[in-house]
Amino acid sequence: MRRVCLFIFLLCLPAWLPAKPDVFQAIIQPAFKAHCIKCHGKGDKVKGKVNLLNVKGVDGLLHRPELMEDMIAALKDEDMPPEDEPPLKPELRKQLVRELEGLFDQAIAAQGFAPTPIRRMNRFQYNNAVVDLLELDRGIFALHERLMRRRSDYFHPEKGEMPSEVKVSCRPLSKDQDRQRAEGFFGVAAFPQDLRAEHGYDNRADHLTLSPLLMESFLRLGQTIVESKDLNAKECRSWKSFFEAPPAEKQASELHTRIGTLLRRAWRRPVEAETLDRFTAFATKTLADGASFTDAMKSVAGAAIASPDFIYLYDRAGEQAIGKVDEFELAARLSFFLWSSIPDDTLLDLAAEGKLGEEETLNAQLDRMLNDRRMERFCDSFPSQWLQLDRLVAAIPDPVKFKNFYFHGDSYRASMHMMMEPLLLFETVFLENRSIIDLIQPDFTYMTDVLNNAYQGENKAKRKEVVTMSFKREPVEDPRRGGVITSAAVLTMTSSPLRTQPITRGAWVNTVIFNDPPDPPPADVPPLPEADPEVLAKMTLRERLEDHRKREDCASCHNQLDPLGFALENYGPTGVWRDHYENGLAVDPSGKLFNKYPFKTPEEFRAILLKEKGRYLRAFAGHLLSYALGRELTPADSPALDRIRERALAGEDGLRDMLKMVGQSEPFHHKNTSGIVKQEPKHEN
């Protein structure tokens, strides 16, 4: 969002460049002093929270790659100058881009990739890791962060197709009587759900700390898992190979072998001989004290899954603090990215042989992993967080004004059907490796009768549709529908109980579709009056927001967010199409996108998004990379995103293609264990 304010300085640059000048001393600094510091260097408030007086010479720019990246993007995209300012001459724009790109390349080469701090597994990862380690047939506790439950067996990535009809239920919004039995082990209680980071994901390393109290919870959790009556030969596929007693004469050798196998998988790397001997001695003593072989192995398993080596994810420091990840770290990165769990024996064996990082082998393993049913976990975790669908759980349209949103009294909401539509769309795009463009403009969708009626503002729900919902694949025939942006789920969760919220919708589009979250609004911005009949009778919502646009500290954000939000204003608070407000005034969705594309209808708005699809492709790659690395991205990651965008524009834009490119990218294969984050401050006052 800072690029809007930064262009005030770019507008002021003189229209000449010497052949070999000291760019900062000869051009940039004089421009700052003559034209820019009034807004970006003097007074109590500096626009965009950027103080240009703090930039000292070329070195000052080199230490601020994020600032330069904003400048370069704004120049290339021609986002600015505003219409009431003289345009930059094309030759000057090109020269400035060349100069800044050269400095930017120097800056990120010196900066290196940001470190991913040591962190614990989140709850979702821990559940999956225990399931895979012990080869269980179901989860150890209920996971409410998984918004969808598959009621029909349709998720088969190796087939490359999605069936025409699927049965699902909405975990947080429908009653599911057998949830605990289906997902939780008896006597096992989950630790608290990990929250999604603001503009990020619930696997963000800087959010996954481990307090002493939570550490105690992990210790208890490990014990309750192995002590549960559900850990038995029927529920556990590794029972015979790990828990079941071998012949007495083989127990000593089997202890050593079985424990070594378990610890390598649990800790994602070979186990040191001293550690293996210590665990073996513990099991031997437990047997000597009178425990059965099975109970002794349960104690070992409980200790393994409660150990820091299992719970913590981190890159190991080597001879060089900054460099490529080792083979076992690569195996773990791949598995936690795609499967939200520990690597399997195939990955670990290849890592042990030093072959996993080889290009041909890596490509083959990525294909194998993408065809594995464990990819359900990626589809359970990433899309709901990317789209921020957790917000729909708390969306409660006014029951008087939107009575058709509710059915069977007020027990159920149409949102339970709404939430499934974008998730099933995402799964189809993954299973069929369709272009990610289909996420914003598909020619198909999945619908129930309830959802079809909800789009019309009607309510004809049947009792049987409140737990298990049958979704059928249908063509999108209305050009105003289809895709995540105009889904009822997104439109409802970005509205208030009484009205639409164009700014909230604009911020969602900017954050989710363009990966450019806006800064929070100033603390002293008053809310819009909600229910003044006299005002509402005479004004449209666009007119009511004009008061905010008049504030200098609000205008820059509104200029970027308003066109995105008002483009969706024809869709009411529950996604129902409307041409007029309740007061009879016509809805005006028109605007100008990227400061150069005027539009009058939502259809024209979406056409512009597709025309500028490179922005969306790069932004989506950024979301994937941030999720894969468990950290916020920095300018050093930008070249990788640019390469992914170019390949996607050239035709490699299938969702599986994008996932493979992330797994092959430079940031994914490099680590920084120096503990030093060479990143500029986000704001300078």
N, C-alpha and C positions, 0 to 999 in steps of 0.2 A: 504493500500500500504506500510505502514511502516514495515510490517512483513518481507519483503525482507531484509531490512537493519538490522533489529533486530536479524536476524539469524546469523549474523557475531559473535555476542556475544554468541549465543547458541552453535555454532560450537566449541567455545574455551573452553567450560566447561570441567573440568577434568573428566575422566571416572570412578570416584569413588564417593560414597556418604557415609559419616559416618553414624552410626546408628541413632544418635540424634544430629546432628550438629546445630550450628547457621548457617543456610543455607547461609545467605547473607555474614556474616563475613568470614566464612570458605571457601566458594566456589565462590559465585557470584562476590563479590567485587575484590578478587584477579584476577579473570578472566577478569573483566573490565580493571584493571590496566595493566595486562600483554598483553592483546591481542586486546582490543576493543577501548580504548580511543583515539587511534591514529585517528580513523575515527569518533568516537562518543564521543568526549570530548575535542579535541584540535583543534586549528586553527580557522579561521574565519567561516568556513562552517562545519557543522556536518552532516553526511549522514543520510538521513531520517528525518532530523530536530529533532533528538533525542539525547540529551546530557546525556550520562549515568553517568557522574560525578555528575549530579544533583540528582541521586537516592541515598538517604541516608538510608541505612539499610532496614530492613523489613518494617518499617513504611513508608519508601519512596515508596516501592512497594504497600503497602496497600492503599496509597493515589493515586495510579495510576492504577486502575483496567483496564482501556482501554489498557494500555501497556501490562499488564499481559494477557488480553484476546487475543491480537495479538500474543503473544508468545505461548500461549496454542494452538491456532488455527493452527499456523505454525508447531508446533510439531506434532499435531494430523494428519494434512493433509499431512505431509511430503513434504511441499512445497519447503523446503530447507533442506540441503545445496545444493549449485549449484554443477554441475557435476565435476568441477575442485577442489572441496574441499572434504576432507575425510568425509564419512558418520558418523552419530551418531550411536552408538551401540544401538540396540533395547531396552536393559534393562535400559540404561541411559535415553533414550527418555521417557520410561514409568515412571521412577522415577521423572524426571523433570515435567512431566504432573501432577503427583500426588501432588507434592509439590506446584506447581503454582495453581492448582485447589483449593487446600485447602486455600491458601492465597486469591485467587480470591473470594471464597465464603464468607470469612470474610469481604473482602472489600465491596462487594455489599450489604451485610447484614447491614453494618454500613451506607452505602451511601443512601439507599432507592431510590424510583423512583423519577425521575426528575419532577419538577413542570411544568404544562402547563400554561404559563402566561395568564392573562386576555386578551381577544382579541375580536374584533368585528366579526360579521358574514362577510364572504366574499360575493361578489355580487350574486353568484349562490345560496348560502344558504339564503340570504335575500329574493330573489325572491321566492324561494320555501316556505319559512316560511310565507310570506304574502299570497301566494296562498292558503296554508293550513289553515291559521288562518281565513281568510275570505271566505274560500271554493269557490275559483274562478275556472272557467273552463279553464283558460289559464294564461300564465305568464303575469307579469306586464310590462316587457320590454324584448327586444331581447337579447339573450345570445349567443354571438359569441364564447364563450369558449366551447359551446356544438358543437363539430365538425360534428356530424351527426344528420340529421333530419329523423325521421321515416315517410315514406309516406304511409305505409300500417300498419294495426293494427295487429301486430304479437307478441307484447311483453306481454305475459301472463304467469308469473312465476308459477302460480298455475297449469298450464297444464304440465309443465316440458318438453316442447319440442319446437324446433325451426322449422318453416316451411321450405319447400324446396326452396321457392322463396320469396324474400322480396323486397320491393321498398323503397329506401332511397335517400337522397340528401346530398351533402357535403356543409355544411353551409358556410365556408369561401372561397371555391373555385368555387362554381357554382352560377349562378344567380337565385335568389329566389324572385320573384316579390311580393309575398304575405307575406313575412316574417314579416314586421312590423304589418300588420293587424292581422296575426295569433298569434303573440306573445306579442305584446306591447299594453298597454292601451293608449288611446288617451291622449296626453299632459303629459305623464310620460317619463322622460329621465333617463336613468341609470347612476349611478356613474361609474368611470373608472373600467375596468376589472382588477381583481387581478391577478398578475403574479405568475407563478409557481416558488416556491423556488428552488434554485440551488440544485440538487439532492433531491428534495422534492416536495411538493404539495402546491396548492394555499390556503390551509386552515391552513398553519403553523402559530401558534400563534405569534411567534416573528416577523412575517411579517405583521400582521393585526393590525396595529396601527390606531388611529383615530385622525387626526389633527383637529384643530378648523375649518378649511375650509371644511373638509369632514363632520364634525359634522353638519355644516350648511346645507350641501347637503342632509344629512339624514333628517333633519327637513323639508326642502322643499319637499323632495321626499315623505315623509309621507302625506303631505298636497295634493300634486298633485295626489296621488293615490286615496284618498277618494273624491277628487273633480272631478275626471275624469268622463266623461259621460258614460264610459264603466263600471263603478261600478253601476250596475242596477240589477233589478230583473231577467233579462234574463241571465246575466253573473255570478251572485253570488248566490250560492246555500244556503247561510246563510241569504239571504235577509229577508225571512219571520221570521226566528227565532231571528234575531238581529236588522235589520234596519227598518222593517215594523212596523208601529205604532199599538199597541194593543188597545183594548177599553180604553176610557179615564179613567175609574175608576180603571184600572189595571196598569196605566203607572208608578206610583210610585214604586210599588213592582217589576214590570218588569224591570225597570231601574237597580235596585240593583242586580237582578238575572242575567240579561243579561251581565252587565258589569263585574260581578264577574266571569262568565263563560269565557268571552273573555280574561280577564287579567290572569286567571290561565293558559290558553293555551298559551297566548303570553309570559308570564314570566316563564313558565315551572314549576310552583310550586304554592301552595296556596298563596293567596294574603292577606296581613295583613289588619285587619278590618279598621284601620285608612286610609290606602291607598284607599281601596274600597270606604269608605265614601267620601274621597276627590274627586274621579272621579265621584261618583254619584252626589255630590253637584255641580260639574262643569256642568254635563248634565242637572241637574234641573234648574240651573241659565240660561243656554243656551235656554231652553224651555221657561222660564219666560221672556226672552228678545225678544221672538217672533219667534224663530226658530221652524221649524217643528220637529217632533220626529225623522224623518229620518235624517235630517241635524244634529241634536244634537248627534245622534249615530255615524254619520260619523266623527264628531269632536272628539268624544271619541276614535274611531278606529284610527284616524290620530295621536292623542296624544300617543296611546299605541304603535304603530309601530315606532314612533320616539323616544321612551323613551330608556334610557340606559339599563333598565331591559330587553327590547326586543332585542336590538342591540348587547349587550355584552354577551359573553359566558365566564363563569368562574366557578371555584369550590369555594364554600363558606367555609370560615374558621369556624371551630367548636372548641370544647374543645381541640382537638388534631390537630396539624397542618399537621401531616402525619398519614394517616389511610385510611379506606375504604370510598368511595364516599357514600353519602346518596342515598336513593331510587329515589329521584327526579333528582339528578345529574346523576344517572345511566340511567334513562329514557331519559334524554337529550343526554347523550353520545351515546346510542343506536340509537336514531333517527337521530342525525347529522352524525353518521358514515354510516348508511345504507340508509337513506332517504335525507340526506343533508337538514334537516328541523327540525321543532319543533315536540315533541312527540304528539301523538294523545291521545284522552280521555282514551282509553284502558290502555295505558302505565301509564298515570297520575293516573288513578283510582287504579291500582295495586300498584303504588308507595305510594299512600295515605294509602292503607291498609297494607303497609309494606311487601308485598308479592313478589315484582318484583325480588328481589335478591335471592329468593329461587331457588334452582337448577332446580327443575321440572318446575316451572313457567317460569323461564328465558329461558329454552330450548324451551318451547312452544311458547313464545313470539318471540324468534329468528326465529323459523319456520314460524310463522305468518307474521313477517316482511319481510322475504325472499320471501314469496309468494305474497306479495303486489306489485301492479303495480308501486308504488313509488320507487321500486328498479331500475326503469329506470334511476333515477338520479344518482345512484351509477355507472351504466354503462355509463352514460354521462360524469362522472367526473373522476373516478379513472383510467380506462384503458388508456385514451388518455394522462393523465399526467404520469402514470407509464411508458408508451412507449415513452413519449416525442414527440408525434406526431405533436405538434404545430410547430416543426422545419420543417415539410414537407411543411407548408404554404410558407415558405421563400426559399424553394429549387427550383432553376431555372436552370436546365441544359442548357448548351450552345445551343441556337436554331439552329445554323448551324451544329454543330457536332451531335446533337440529335434531328433532325427535326421531327422525328416520335413521339417524346414526346408531341408534340403540335398538335392540330387539330382545324379546322375551323379558319384558319389563325393562329394567335397566341393568340386567345381569351381564349382558354381552354387548360388545361394541363392534362396529364394522371394521375397526382397525385390526382385528385379529385376522381378517381376510386380506386387508390392505398390506400388512407387513409381509405376507408370503409372496406377493407378486414380484417385487424387485429381487428377492432372494432366489426365486425360481428362475427368473430371467438370468441372473448371474450364473447359476448352476448350468443352465443350458449353454450359455456362451462358453463356459469352461469345458463342459463335456464334449461339445461339438467343435471346440476350438474356433469359434466364430470371432469375427472382428470385434474388438472392444467398442467400436463405433455403435454396435448393436445395443450397447448398454444405454445409449442416449437416443438412438433412432432405430429400433428393430421393426421388422415387418410382422412380428408375432408377439404374443404375450400369453400368460396363463391366467385363467379366469374361473371364478365360481359364479353361480347365479347371484349370490349375495353381493359379490363385488361388482358385477355388471349393474345390478340395481343401485348400488351405492353411487356409482358414477352418474346415475340419473337422478339421484336424490330420493330414491324409493327404498322401501323396506318390505321384502317378501321372504324373510329368512325362515328356514325350516329348523325344527328342533335338532335334527340329526347333524346339522352343520355347525354346531357350537363346539365340538371336540375334534372330530376328524373331518377335514375339508377335502373335497375332491376337486382338483384344479385341472382344467382341460386347456390344451394348447389351441389358441385361436388366432386368426390373422388380425392385424391391426388395420382396420378399414377407415377409421377416422384420423385424418392427419394431425389432429390436435392431441391425439393420445399416443401412448407407447413410450417406453423408456423410463429411466429412473427419475428424470427431472420433473416430468408431468405425471408421475405416479401419485395415486391418492395418498399413499403412505407419506411421501415427502411433503406434499401440499398440506396435509392435515397437521403434521408435526411442526410445520413452520408457520402455523397460524395460532392466534389466541383463541380462547373459548368463544369469542364473539365475532371476530373479524380476521381478515387476512393481515399478514405482517410483511409488507414488501421488503423492508430492510432485512428482516430475518431470512426471508427467502433469498434475497440477493447475497447475503453473507454465506448462506449454505452453498449456493452455486459457486461463489468465489473460492470457498474453502474446499469443497468436494470435487468440483469439476475442474477448477483451475489451480488447485493447491496453493492458493494465495490468500490465506486467512486475513481478514481485516484486523486492525488494531481495535481494542475495546473502545467504546464511546467515552467522551469526557464524563466525569462523575456528576457534573451539574446539569446534564441534559434532562429536562423535565419530560415525563411520559405524556403521550397524547391523551387528551380527554376522551374517556371511553363512551359515555352515554349522554351527551347533550343533544336532545332531539332537534333543537332549533339550529344548532351548528350542522348536524348531520344532514338536515333537510336541504341545506344550501351548498354543501361542499362535497367534493370527491375526496377520497383518501389521499390522492396525489396533492391536492390543494392543502390538505391538513398538514402534510409533511413539509410544505414550503417553509414553515417557520424554522425547521431544523436546517434546511439548506441555506438559510440566510446567515447562519453562524459561520464565521471563517474557519473555526476549528472543526466544524462538521462538514463543510462543503466538499472538501476533497474526497472524503469517503463516500458521501452521498452521490457524488458525480460518478463514482465507479459502481456502487451497489444499486442505486435506484433503477438504472436500466435493466439490470438482471432481475430485480424483484418485480418491477411493474410489468415486465414482459409476461409474467405469470398471473397477472391480476384478474384475467378472465376466469381463473379457477378459484372458486370460492373457498371458504375455510375448511371444507371437507372434500375438496377436489371437484365439486360439481361445477360444470360450465355455466357461466352467466355472461350476459351482454350488458346488463344494467345493475346498478346498486339498488338496494331496497328503497332508496329515495327517488328512484327513477332516472338518475343521471347515468349517462353512458360510461362504461368502463373504457379507459384509455390505456392500452398496453404499449404504446409506441415509445420509442427511444432511439438512442444511438449507441452501438456497441463498439468498443475499442476505439472510440472517438472518430470513427470513419465509416461505420456501416449503419445507416438509418434503417429502422424497421417499423412496421405498423401493426403486425400481428404476431402471435406466438409462433406460427408456422414460419414466418420470415426470420424470427429470432433464432429458431433452431437451425434454419438453413445457413445462417451466418456462423453458428457454432461449428457446423460441418465444414464450411468453407475454410475456417481457421482451425481445423482439427489438429494441427500440429501442437497447438497450445494444450489441448486436452490430452493428446497422446503423451506428451512430456510430463504433464501433471500426474497422470495415472501411473506412469513409470516411477515418478517420485514417491507416490503413495506406496507402491509395491516395495521400493528399495528401503524406505523408512521402516516399513513393517518387517522386512527381511533382516535388517541390521539392528532393530530394536533401539534406534536412536533418531534424533532429529538430524536432518540433512544439513550440510554446510556447502559453501561454494566449491569446495574441492570435489564434491560429488557431481557437479554440473556437467563436466565433459562426458561422463558416463550416461547421464540422462539425455544429453544431446545426441549421442550415438544411438541410443535406443529409439529416440524419436525419428531419426533419419531412417533407420531400418524399418520402423513401423510405417512411415510414410511411403516407403518403397514396397510395401506389401506384407511385411511380417508383423501384422497387427492383430493376429489371433491372441486370445488370452493365454493360451499355453506358450505361444511364441514369446510373449512379453515376460512370462514367468521364467522361461529359459534364459532370456537375455539378462534378467536381473541376476540369476544364478551364475552367469558367465562374466558379470561386470567386474571392473577393477575394484571398486569399493567393497564388493562382496568378498573378494579374495585377499584383501589387505586388512591389517590390524594396526593399532597404535596402542601400545601398552605403557607409553611414557607417563601417562597420567596428566599430560598437559593438553589442554584444549586451546589451540591457537585460533580463536574465533573472536571477531570484533564484538563489542557490546551492541546490543540491539538498539539502544537509545542513548543519546547523549544530549544533555540539556545545558 
